[in-house]
Amino acid sequence: MESLRRFTGSDIDFDYSALSGIPLHSIGVVCESLRQRFKKQTLIQQANEEWMVRTHFSVKMLLSATVMFTSQQFAAAHALKIVEPYLLYYSLLNTSRALVFLIPEEPWSDGALLENVTHTKVINVTADQLRYLSTSTAEKYKQIAKQALAVREFFSYKFPASGLEGSLSEFLPSDIDVLELCRFIGEVAQLYSECLETEFRPYASPYGAFSDYPLRRFFEYPHKFLPEPIEDDEDYWRLGHLLRKVGAPICLRKTATDGLVEDFMAAWDSGDETKGQYRPKLCDWGLIFSF
């Protein structure tokens, strides 16, 4: 596909294969609107910190969706049906969340955006964003996402005795449909993040003074049922690197450094494929997003 740099202002040429059927005029209109909206975001106090956290989590949602989708493929190959509805649904949901985190109008609310947005809202907001580029894709997404959610909820709460052998199987989305939608949403998220980076570039402050509280969301994970937050050393190290080298939010493809992707995927590598264990293959790391 033709480079979209002239619309996003980016300094990289990302391979937008899933968006290749979208008219360039439509992409240009979306990018022009996004850049104006992100420009307003730069005026908000602690905006640099907030958007660094949001882009980081967006990348992690794409990585988690990749782990879930490839795990679904592994489960299907080993006749482990019980987890397929869950893995297909969360592959799509987490990819959707990656996009939602990058919408200027979705409020940060002291980090509540990361954990307190309902599944229904994620689906509806994602469909609304996709509609700016492709009405047909937005409608297909909404239908498949709601069906995937319904099937997952049946096995979370009511558990039909016929399992996936009954009529419920008709509503379980195909892995091909889920993968195509995830790829499309992932590229839309990249498009948004390029516009974000462009508008924040003049405010980059490597080694600068940053507010501590918003940035703690980068590596510190509180939960109401735990006595204290969980801290992730990997994320803490990534934050330090970003503050020292960039000091501003950057697009998803740049945020997803080789080291970040390798370390994330390695955390789920069982180590021995010959024994029937799950190992995310290098060739599958880019199934959803071009890492």
C-alpha positions in Angstrom: 0.0 0.0 0.0 1.1 3.6 -0.6 2.9 5.2 2.3 0.6 7.0 4.7 3.3 9.2 6.1 1.9 12.2 4.3 -1.3 11.9 6.3 0.1 10.9 9.7 3.4 12.9 9.7 5.3 9.8 10.7 8.9 9.1 9.9 8.4 5.4 9.4 6.8 3.4 6.5 4.5 0.9 8.2 3.1 -1.9 6.1 -0.7 -1.2 6.1 -1.8 -4.3 4.3 -5.2 -4.7 6.0 -6.1 -1.1 5.2 -5.0 -1.4 1.5 -8.7 -1.5 0.4 -9.6 1.8 2.1 -9.6 4.9 -0.1 -6.7 7.2 0.6 -9.1 10.2 0.8 -10.9 8.5 3.7 -7.6 7.8 5.5 -6.5 11.4 5.0 -9.7 12.8 6.5 -9.4 10.5 9.5 -5.8 11.5 10.1 -6.4 15.2 9.7 -9.1 15.0 12.4 -6.9 12.9 14.7 -4.0 15.2 14.5 -6.2 18.2 15.4 -7.6 16.3 18.4 -4.2 15.0 19.6 -2.9 18.6 19.3 -5.5 19.6 21.9 -4.3 16.7 24.1 -0.8 18.2 24.3 -2.2 21.1 26.3 -3.4 18.9 29.1 -1.3 18.6 32.3 0.7 15.4 32.5 -0.4 14.5 28.9 3.1 13.2 28.0 3.0 10.7 30.9 -0.5 9.6 30.2 0.0 8.9 26.6 3.2 7.1 27.1 1.3 4.7 29.4 -1.6 4.4 26.9 0.7 3.5 24.0 2.6 1.0 26.1 -0.6 -0.7 27.2 -1.9 -0.7 23.6 1.2 -2.6 22.5 0.8 -5.1 25.3 -2.9 -5.6 24.3 -1.8 -6.5 20.8 0.9 -8.9 22.1 -1.6 -10.5 24.5 -4.1 -10.9 21.7 -1.3 -12.6 19.7 -0.6 -15.0 22.5 -4.3 -15.8 22.9 -4.9 -16.3 19.2 -1.9 -18.6 18.7 -2.9 -20.5 21.9 -6.4 -21.0 20.3 -4.6 -22.4 17.2 -2.6 -24.7 19.5 -5.8 -25.8 21.4 -7.6 -26.5 18.2 -4.8 -28.7 16.9 -4.8 -30.6 20.2 -8.6 -31.0 20.5 -8.8 -28.8 23.5 -12.2 -27.3 22.7 -13.1 -25.8 26.1 -10.7 -22.9 25.8 -11.5 -21.9 22.2 -14.5 -19.6 22.8 -12.5 -17.8 25.5 -9.3 -17.4 23.5 -11.1 -16.2 20.3 -13.1 -13.7 22.1 -10.3 -12.2 24.1 -8.0 -12.1 21.0 -10.6 -9.8 19.5 -11.4 -7.9 22.7 -7.8 -7.1 23.6 -7.0 -6.0 20.0 -10.1 -3.7 20.4 -8.8 -2.3 23.7 -5.5 -1.5 22.0 -7.5 0.9 19.8 -9.7 2.3 22.5 -6.6 3.3 24.5 -5.6 5.6 21.6 -8.9 7.5 21.1 -8.4 11.1 22.2 -11.9 11.4 23.6 -11.7 8.4 25.8 -10.9 9.8 29.2 -7.9 8.6 31.2 -9.6 9.1 34.6 -6.5 8.5 36.6 -5.9 5.2 34.8 -9.5 3.8 35.1 -9.5 3.5 31.3 -7.1 0.6 31.6 -9.4 -1.6 33.7 -12.9 -0.2 34.3 -14.3 0.0 30.7 -17.0 -2.6 30.1 -16.7 -5.2 27.3 -19.9 -3.8 25.7 -18.4 -0.3 25.6 -15.2 -1.5 24.1 -17.1 -3.3 21.3 -19.4 -0.3 20.7 -16.6 2.3 20.7 -14.4 0.1 18.4 -17.2 -0.3 15.9 -17.8 3.5 15.9 -14.1 4.1 15.1 -13.9 1.5 12.4 -17.0 3.1 10.8 -14.9 6.2 9.9 -12.9 4.0 7.5 -15.2 1.1 6.5 -18.9 0.8 7.3 -19.0 -2.9 6.2 -16.0 -3.8 8.4 -17.5 -2.0 11.4 -20.8 -3.9 11.0 -19.0 -7.2 10.6 -16.9 -6.5 13.6 -19.9 -5.7 15.8 -21.8 -8.8 14.8 -18.8 -11.1 15.3 -17.7 -9.5 18.6 -21.2 -9.8 20.1 -21.5 -13.4 19.0 -18.1 -14.2 20.4 -19.0 -12.6 23.7 -22.3 -14.4 23.9 -20.7 -17.8 23.3 -17.9 -17.1 25.8 -20.6 -16.1 28.4 -22.6 -19.2 27.9 -19.5 -21.3 28.9 -18.7 -18.9 31.7 -22.1 -19.0 33.4 -24.6 -21.5 32.1 -22.5 -24.1 30.3 -24.8 -25.9 27.9 -24.4 -29.7 28.2 -24.0 -30.2 24.5 -20.9 -28.0 24.5 -19.7 -26.9 21.1 -21.4 -29.9 19.4 -24.8 -28.2 19.7 -26.5 -25.3 18.0 -24.2 -22.8 19.9 -21.4 -23.8 17.6 -23.1 -21.9 14.8 -22.4 -18.6 16.6 -18.7 -19.3 17.4 -16.7 -17.1 15.0 -14.2 -18.7 12.7 -10.6 -18.1 13.5 -10.1 -16.6 10.0 -12.8 -13.9 10.6 -11.3 -13.1 14.0 -7.8 -12.9 12.6 -8.8 -10.6 9.8 -10.7 -8.2 12.1 -7.8 -8.2 14.6 -5.4 -7.3 11.8 -7.6 -4.5 10.6 -8.1 -3.0 14.1 -4.4 -3.3 14.8 -3.5 -1.3 11.8 -6.1 1.3 12.7 -4.5 1.5 16.1 -1.1 2.0 14.4 -2.5 4.8 12.3 -3.9 6.6 15.4 -0.6 6.2 17.2 1.4 7.7 14.3 -0.8 10.8 14.4 -0.4 10.9 18.2 3.4 10.7 17.9 3.5 13.5 15.4 1.6 16.0 17.6 3.6 15.1 20.7 7.0 15.2 19.0 7.6 18.9 19.7 7.1 18.2 23.4 9.5 15.3 23.7 11.7 15.6 26.8 14.4 12.9 27.1 15.8 12.9 30.7 13.2 15.6 31.5 11.1 16.0 34.6 8.0 13.8 34.7 5.1 13.4 37.1 5.5 10.1 39.0 1.8 9.2 39.6 0.6 8.7 36.0 3.8 6.8 35.1 3.3 4.3 37.9 0.5 2.8 35.8 3.3 1.7 33.4 4.5 -0.9 35.8 2.3 -1.0 38.9 -0.9 -2.9 38.9 -3.4 -2.5 41.8 -6.4 -4.7 42.3 -9.2 -4.3 44.8 -8.8 -7.9 46.0 -5.0 -7.7 46.6 -3.4 -6.1 49.6 -0.9 -4.2 47.5 -0.2 -3.5 43.8 1.8 -6.0 41.7 4.9 -4.5 40.3 6.4 -5.7 37.0 10.2 -5.4 36.7 10.1 -5.8 32.9 7.7 -2.9 32.4 9.6 -0.7 34.9 12.8 -1.2 32.8 10.9 -0.3 29.6 9.7 2.9 31.2 13.1 4.0 32.2 14.4 3.3 28.6 11.5 5.4 27.1 12.1 8.3 29.5 15.8 8.4 28.8 15.7 7.9 25.1 12.5 9.6 23.9 10.5 11.3 26.6 7.2 11.3 24.7 4.6 8.9 23.4 5.7 7.2 20.1 3.8 5.0 17.7 3.0 1.4 18.4 5.6 0.0 16.0 8.4 2.0 17.6 7.1 1.2 21.1 7.2 -2.5 20.3 11.0 -2.8 20.3 12.5 -6.2 19.4 13.5 -6.7 23.0 10.0 -5.9 24.3 8.3 -8.4 21.9 10.9 -11.1 22.4 10.6 -10.9 26.2 6.8 -10.8 26.2 6.5 -13.9 23.9 9.3 -15.7 25.8 7.2 -15.5 29.0 4.7 -17.8 27.4 7.1 -20.2 25.8 6.8 -23.7 27.4 10.2 -24.7 26.0 9.6 -28.0 24.2 7.3 -28.3 21.2 8.2 -32.0 20.7 6.3 -32.8 24.0 3.1 -31.2 22.8 3.8 -27.9 24.7 2.7 -24.5 23.5 5.5 -22.5 21.9 4.7 -19.2 20.2 6.6 -19.6 16.9 8.6 -16.6 15.6 6.7 -16.7 12.3 3.4 -16.3 14.2 4.5 -13.3 16.3 3.3 -11.0 13.5 -0.1 -12.7 12.9 -2.1 -9.8 14.3 0.3 -6.9 14.1 3.5 -6.4 12.2 5.9 -6.3 15.1 
